[in-house]
Amino acid sequence: MVTEALSHVLSGSPAERVLDRTLRAHRSLSREQRQALAEVVFNVGLWRRRLGFLLGNPEAPVPALLYAFLHRLAGLSPEDAVRLSGIGEPQPLAAGEPLSLALRWSLPDWLAEHFSREFGPAAEDFCAHLNVPGPITLRVNPLRTTRAALAERLRAEGVETRPGALSPLALHVVGPKPNLYGLDSLREGLFEVQDEGSQLLGLLVEARPGETVLDLCAGAGGKTLQLAAAMENRGRLLAYDPDAGRLDRLLQRCSRAGVSTVQVLRAPPEGVLADRVLVDAPCSELGSLRRGPDLRFRLDPASLSELPRVQHDILARAGRLVRPGGRVVYATCTVNRAENEEVVLGFLRESPGFRLVPPGAGWLDPSCVREGFLFCAPHLHGTDGFFAAVLERVEG
Ligand SMILES: C[S@@+](CC[C@H](N)C(=O)[O-])C[C@H]1O[C@@H](n2cnc3c(N)ncnc32)[C@H](O)[C@@H]1O
């Protein structure tokens, strides 16, 4: 069962889905056995390159990878690791650290090279943090409750939390992963699950009650809900996304959260002059790699090169939809200057009617500002990786 699940993960199936399928097919497993299976599937999926290095074979078969994981990373004796992996006899494992960043942190070569270019010497620390699962972070829904009241309510439901340091809306779950989807507080719309860095992007829009706000890449509405709450459910909040299914989910979430101001646009907006526009752009998502053990192995480096043109076009559209004196927030969840700074600087070069303004002046923690842009990352802030620029259309 373990070998079969791992074979699927190593040949490209998402680990979460494989685990789910395997657990459903083996319902008699005890709680401990289920936990052990999850650990093995996630860790062998994540550490496959490093395990291949230990075995001296980048194409090592699944039982050998399992043995290397159990003995060297999980600390089992060679005898126990042999028995559980079914390999027959102990295998020699390399001593010492791999020389390359890619092997040390079990990344594809191209990705490790990319992070080296992005971060220089800090790439080691960044990559190490990609191999530690991020915290589960909740965003309180201020239309329904306060952060302190939500923390009390969650405690009564058996979930301990602590407040986030960067976003006044954030609560981090403390201790073992709870089944959030079984909680009444979730069904009542008291919170959403949202990384603290992602919350900063929504806050950066600084949407106010009564304004016209356009969420131009609304998806399933994570930030739309946040904007609606900031607007205290007053004003005009327009949400567009080309993916109709995501917009349907957005509407369901709105009703749960008590949001009544959202107008969903099924076609690209025209003729709007909004006070604020959020471009939460489609991107390579390199900032979210710690969210899944095997996301990194499913990325196609060629697809990265197509994104800046798409992002440029969406940002240019946003520029046409904001009023003089209004603001566009351009945001991504990636660590890639070509999709971040370069898209914004290219837009500014061809749009003299816009200027870059300091992000979150007066409230954003200065550690989240890099070269005039919002930038946060797992090794610096404990968040996923995010980038944002605040662009003001000059009055005229
Ligand atoms: C990062 S996701 C948005 C996440 C969403 N804002 C949230 O907080 O849940 C990017 C979204 O951009 C949408 N998208 C792709 N191409 C687009 C385009 N040309 N114009 C607008 N949105 C686009 C995708 O469908 C996707 O939902």
The ligand as an ORCA input file, in Angstrom:
! r2SCAN-3c Opt
* xyz 0 1
  C      -3.893     34.387     -7.477
  S      -5.381     33.874     -8.173
  C      -6.556     34.925     -7.373
  C      -6.839     34.543     -5.965
  C      -7.962     35.363     -5.337
  N      -7.763     36.783     -5.487
  C      -8.106     35.051     -3.855
  O      -7.690     35.839     -3.002
  O      -8.648     33.974     -3.555
  C      -5.313     34.574     -9.762
  C      -6.622     34.564    -10.526
  O      -6.404     35.255    -11.759
  C      -7.327     34.740    -12.678
  N      -6.942     35.159    -14.040
  C      -6.259     34.479    -14.992
  N      -6.164     35.232    -16.107
  C      -6.786     36.403    -15.862
  C      -7.043     37.570    -16.632
  N      -6.594     37.683    -17.869
  N      -7.739     38.582    -16.059
  C      -8.173     38.471    -14.790
  N      -7.959     37.388    -13.994
  C      -7.267     36.371    -14.541
  C      -7.291     33.236    -12.420
  O      -8.471     32.615    -12.888
  C      -7.139     33.182    -10.907
  O      -8.394     32.992    -10.274
*
